[in-house]
């Protein structure tokens, strides 16, 4: 998973191809819960580039994309948003895979 370092980098990442933005924070228990299985999700959906966005470092990006609960997922294809899985609820591997799988259908 790529780690977002600048807002400019984000624009470059989402403008070409399929991208999943993963918003989380170090202190977030639900974010820590999904960490162990995210590599499996990435491998299963390798047509997407996964980008980790630290909510605390990029609060302006979160506000811009209406991310108020974490962990949350935004999907882009060639710069256009194609889906979002945004809530403050804990997410399971099955829920995340269904969200991404539905994008590919």
Number of C-alpha atoms within 10 A of each C-alpha: 13 12 14 18 13 11 12 9 11 16 11 11 22 21 14 14 14 20 23 25 24 24 24 23 17 10 9 12 13 17 19 13 15 17 12 11 11 17 13 13 16 16 10 13 16 11 12 19 19 24 20 17 25 18 22 13 13 15 14 13 16 19 11 8 12 10 22 15 14 23 26 23 23 20 23 22 17 14 16 14 15 14 16 18 18 17 14 13 11 14 18 13 16 10 12 17 17 12 16 22 12 10 14 10 5
